[in-house]
Amino acid sequence: MNKKFIIPVIAVVSILIVGATAFIYLKSTNDAKVKTEQETATKAQTEAVAFQEERTEQIEYAKKLYTQYKAAGGSFASGPCLANGKEWAVDVAHNPRLPIDDDPSYQCSSYTSGQAKYFVELDIEGNVLRAE
């Protein structure tokens, strides 16, 4: 074979090998990035569904406590705290809010201290004002 022909062939083959290697590397890097993004999105969706389920459970629990308190003849005038524990804080407030509703001495202490995992605030009619 002609030496003038061999050197350009070697150069072209080398360029093709380097290009193919770079392509494979970049594709695998991109695939890993896409996979990570998909996993992150899936995790976020799963957490959103779990939060919604927990929120629904919180609201149902709060309404149950409200109904029990009302059936027992409890007064909602001062915006009572219906649950005040490490897991749950269920508070009653006026809608629209009155100054008494923002007074910490009339709020669930487990909520104001940040101790409660769940917080639901109902109005004096039992409607949800907020759920966290």
Secondary structure as UniProt FT lines:
FT   HELIX           3..71
FT   TURN            72..73
FT   TURN            77..78
FT   STRAND          81..84
FT   STRAND          88..93
FT   HELIX           99..102
FT   HELIX           104..106
FT   HELIX           109..112
FT   TURN            113..114
FT   STRAND          118..123
FT   TURN            124..125
FT   STRAND          128..131
//
